[in-house]
């Protein structure tokens, strides 16, 4: 697979790209959106050939290569002088194509500033800050969140699968808060935790966006609990003041130290 030469790399600077599956019709062929420098756009195909790791993106690239094709790389914006701008463009493209139609793991680094309805914008910026006085674990379910989820779906998407050790905290969390767009969507009273050696040990809502596979479920934890109606005061409150909740790590502990 050809790559950019040094002259091209220097001209591109930061850029935003997407990968297309040449076997599929136009409008249905984009399967990944990314940003990077140098030959980042070509690295995915190298990873698919050399890295045994399993992921939706790598598996699709492997299928394309086995079919005798190569992923088509489309450069959307280039010559960007800073990474922050690239992040914003990447996030906008992911919103446009729809995370549910892509193999991206997350919506992008700037998710909280991503596509929202006017009502959601007002909720996010006008909601009062949550005054958390209990030991809680905040669980960001960004990719799995939708305002059309049923109570059961919201519970299932909140409670597992997380790379975390809540029972090791000096004060273990008593409540789990489902967080999306930095707003608390529901509060659960934690009854117990369990660890999953494989997806077969934890059948779940089949409409879940991220389907459980061994490579990321093994060793993860989940909780059993019930809606904590007596803590409804946390619901629909903002956690924007807890900055790391908007970061890559979906887990944040409060009052557990």
C-alpha positions as CSV (number, residue, x, y, z in Angstrom):
1,X,0.0,0.0,0.0
2,X,1.5,3.4,-1.0
3,X,2.1,6.0,1.7
4,X,2.7,9.8,1.8
5,X,6.2,11.0,1.1
6,X,7.9,13.6,3.3
7,X,6.9,16.5,1.1
8,X,3.3,15.5,1.3
9,X,3.5,14.9,5.1
10,X,4.8,18.4,5.6
11,X,2.0,19.9,3.5
12,X,-0.7,17.9,5.2
13,X,0.2,18.8,8.8
14,X,-2.8,17.6,10.8
15,X,-5.6,16.1,8.7
16,X,-9.0,14.4,9.1
17,X,-9.8,11.4,7.0
18,X,-12.3,8.5,6.6
19,X,-12.0,5.0,5.4
20,X,-14.4,3.5,2.8
21,X,-15.2,-0.1,2.0
22,X,-14.8,-0.3,-1.8
23,X,-17.2,-3.3,-1.9
24,X,-20.1,-1.3,-0.7
25,X,-22.3,1.2,-2.6
26,X,-21.7,4.9,-2.3
27,X,-23.3,6.4,0.8
28,X,-23.0,3.1,2.7
29,X,-19.3,2.5,2.4
30,X,-17.7,4.8,5.1
31,X,-16.8,2.7,8.1
32,X,-14.2,4.8,10.1
33,X,-13.4,8.5,10.7
34,X,-10.1,9.6,12.1
35,X,-7.6,12.4,12.4
36,X,-3.8,12.3,12.5
37,X,-0.5,13.3,11.0
38,X,2.1,11.7,8.7
39,X,0.9,8.3,7.5
40,X,-1.7,7.7,10.3
41,X,-4.4,7.0,7.7
42,X,-2.4,4.0,6.3
43,X,-1.5,2.6,9.7
44,X,-4.9,0.9,10.2
45,X,-4.3,-1.5,7.3
46,X,-0.8,-2.3,8.7
47,X,-2.3,-3.0,12.1
48,X,-4.9,-5.3,10.6
49,X,-2.1,-7.4,9.0
50,X,0.4,-7.3,11.9
51,X,-1.7,-6.8,15.1
52,X,-3.6,-9.8,16.4
53,X,-6.0,-7.5,18.4
54,X,-9.7,-7.9,17.5
55,X,-11.8,-4.8,16.9
56,X,-14.7,-3.9,14.6
57,X,-12.4,-1.7,12.6
58,X,-9.6,-4.2,12.2
59,X,-11.9,-7.0,11.4
60,X,-13.6,-5.0,8.6
61,X,-10.2,-4.1,7.1
62,X,-9.1,-7.7,7.2
63,X,-12.3,-8.7,5.4
64,X,-11.6,-6.0,2.7
65,X,-8.0,-7.2,2.3
66,X,-9.1,-10.9,2.1
67,X,-11.5,-9.9,-0.7
68,X,-8.6,-8.5,-2.8
69,X,-9.3,-4.9,-2.1
70,X,-7.8,-2.1,0.0
71,X,-9.7,0.4,2.2
72,X,-10.1,3.7,0.3
73,X,-8.8,6.7,2.2
74,X,-10.6,10.0,1.8
75,X,-8.9,13.1,3.2
76,X,-11.6,15.6,4.3
77,X,-9.5,18.4,5.7
78,X,-5.7,18.9,5.7
79,X,-3.1,21.6,6.4
80,X,-4.6,22.0,9.9
81,X,-2.0,23.7,12.1
82,X,-3.4,22.4,15.5
83,X,-4.8,19.1,16.8
84,X,-7.7,20.8,18.5
85,X,-9.2,21.8,15.2
86,X,-8.7,18.3,13.8
87,X,-10.5,16.9,16.8
88,X,-13.5,19.2,16.2
89,X,-13.7,18.3,12.5
90,X,-13.4,14.6,13.3
91,X,-16.2,14.8,15.8
92,X,-18.5,16.6,13.3
93,X,-17.9,14.0,10.7
94,X,-18.6,11.1,13.1
95,X,-21.9,12.8,14.0
96,X,-22.7,13.2,10.3
97,X,-22.1,9.6,9.4
98,X,-23.5,8.3,12.7
99,X,-21.5,6.5,15.3
100,X,-23.9,3.5,14.9
101,X,-22.8,3.2,11.2
102,X,-19.0,3.4,12.0
103,X,-16.4,1.2,13.6
104,X,-15.1,4.0,15.8
105,X,-15.0,3.2,19.5
106,X,-16.0,6.7,20.6
107,X,-17.6,9.7,19.1
108,X,-14.4,11.7,19.3
109,X,-12.4,13.7,21.8
110,X,-14.8,16.6,21.7
111,X,-18.0,14.6,22.2
112,X,-19.6,17.0,24.7
113,X,-19.6,19.7,22.0
114,X,-21.0,17.3,19.4
115,X,-24.3,17.1,17.6
116,X,-27.3,17.9,19.9
117,X,-30.8,19.1,19.6
118,X,-31.7,22.5,20.9
119,X,-33.5,20.9,23.8
120,X,-30.4,18.9,24.7
121,X,-28.2,22.0,24.5
122,X,-30.4,23.8,26.9
123,X,-30.4,20.8,29.3
124,X,-26.7,20.5,29.2
125,X,-25.9,24.1,29.8
126,X,-28.8,25.2,31.9
127,X,-29.0,22.2,34.3
128,X,-27.9,22.9,37.9
129,X,-24.7,21.3,39.0
130,X,-25.1,18.0,40.9
131,X,-24.3,18.4,44.6
132,X,-23.0,14.9,45.2
133,X,-22.8,14.0,48.9
134,X,-22.8,10.2,48.7
135,X,-20.0,7.8,47.6
136,X,-20.9,7.3,43.9
137,X,-19.4,5.9,40.7
138,X,-20.2,8.1,37.6
139,X,-20.4,6.0,34.5
140,X,-20.3,7.7,31.2
141,X,-22.5,5.8,28.6
142,X,-22.0,8.3,25.8
143,X,-22.0,5.9,22.9
144,X,-24.9,3.8,24.3
145,X,-27.0,6.8,25.2
146,X,-30.3,7.7,23.4
147,X,-33.3,9.6,24.8
148,X,-35.4,6.8,23.4
149,X,-34.0,4.1,25.7
150,X,-36.3,2.1,27.8
151,X,-35.7,1.8,31.6
152,X,-34.3,-1.7,31.1
153,X,-32.0,-0.7,28.2
154,X,-30.6,2.3,30.2
155,X,-30.0,0.0,33.2
156,X,-28.3,-2.7,31.1
157,X,-26.1,-0.1,29.2
158,X,-25.0,1.5,32.5
159,X,-24.3,-1.5,34.6
160,X,-21.6,-3.2,32.6
161,X,-18.9,-3.8,31.1
162,X,-16.3,-1.7,32.9
163,X,-12.6,-1.9,33.5
164,X,-12.8,-0.7,37.1
165,X,-12.1,-1.9,40.7
166,X,-14.9,-0.1,42.7
167,X,-14.7,-2.6,45.6
168,X,-11.0,-1.6,46.1
169,X,-11.9,2.0,46.9
170,X,-11.4,3.0,50.5
171,X,-15.1,3.9,50.5
172,X,-16.9,1.7,47.9
173,X,-19.5,3.5,45.9
174,X,-23.1,3.0,47.1
175,X,-24.7,4.5,44.0
176,X,-24.0,4.4,40.2
177,X,-25.0,7.4,38.1
178,X,-25.6,7.0,34.4
179,X,-24.0,10.0,32.7
180,X,-24.5,11.1,29.1
181,X,-23.7,14.6,27.7
182,X,-22.5,15.4,31.2
183,X,-26.1,15.1,32.6
184,X,-27.1,12.4,35.1
185,X,-29.7,10.3,33.4
186,X,-30.5,7.8,36.2
187,X,-29.3,6.8,39.7
188,X,-29.0,3.2,40.8
189,X,-28.5,1.8,44.2
190,X,-25.7,-0.8,44.0
191,X,-26.5,-4.2,45.5
192,X,-23.4,-6.1,44.4
193,X,-20.7,-6.3,41.8
194,X,-19.7,-9.2,39.6
195,X,-16.8,-9.9,37.2
196,X,-17.2,-11.4,33.7
197,X,-14.8,-14.0,32.3
198,X,-16.7,-13.9,29.0
199,X,-19.8,-12.5,27.3
200,X,-21.6,-15.8,27.8
201,X,-21.7,-15.0,31.6
202,X,-23.5,-11.8,31.0
203,X,-26.2,-11.9,28.3
204,X,-27.6,-8.4,27.7
205,X,-29.9,-6.1,25.8
206,X,-29.5,-7.2,22.1
207,X,-30.1,-3.6,20.9
208,X,-26.9,-2.5,22.7
209,X,-24.7,-0.6,20.3
210,X,-21.4,-2.2,21.4
211,X,-21.9,-6.0,21.3
212,X,-19.9,-7.9,24.0
213,X,-16.9,-9.8,22.8
214,X,-14.3,-11.7,24.8
215,X,-11.5,-9.3,24.0
216,X,-13.0,-6.5,26.0
217,X,-15.4,-8.2,28.4
218,X,-12.9,-10.5,30.1
219,X,-12.1,-9.2,33.5
220,X,-14.6,-6.4,33.4
221,X,-17.1,-5.7,36.1
222,X,-20.7,-4.8,36.4
223,X,-23.2,-4.1,39.1
224,X,-26.6,-5.4,40.1
225,X,-28.9,-2.7,41.5
226,X,-32.2,-0.9,41.4
227,X,-33.3,2.6,40.6
228,X,-32.6,4.8,43.7
229,X,-35.8,6.8,43.9
230,X,-34.7,8.4,47.1
231,X,-31.7,9.9,45.2
232,X,-33.7,11.3,42.3
233,X,-32.3,14.7,43.3
234,X,-29.2,13.9,41.3
235,X,-31.1,13.1,38.2
236,X,-31.0,15.6,35.3
237,X,-28.3,17.5,37.1
238,X,-25.0,18.5,35.4
239,X,-21.6,17.1,36.2
240,X,-19.8,19.6,34.0
241,X,-17.9,20.8,37.1
242,X,-16.3,17.3,37.3
243,X,-14.1,17.9,34.3
244,X,-12.7,14.4,33.9
245,X,-16.2,13.0,33.3
246,X,-15.9,14.4,29.8
247,X,-12.6,12.7,29.2
248,X,-11.8,9.4,27.6
249,X,-12.1,7.4,30.8
250,X,-15.8,6.6,31.3
251,X,-15.5,6.1,35.1
252,X,-15.2,8.7,37.8
253,X,-15.5,8.2,41.6
254,X,-16.9,10.9,43.9
255,X,-16.7,10.8,47.7
256,X,-14.9,7.4,47.6
257,X,-11.5,8.5,48.8
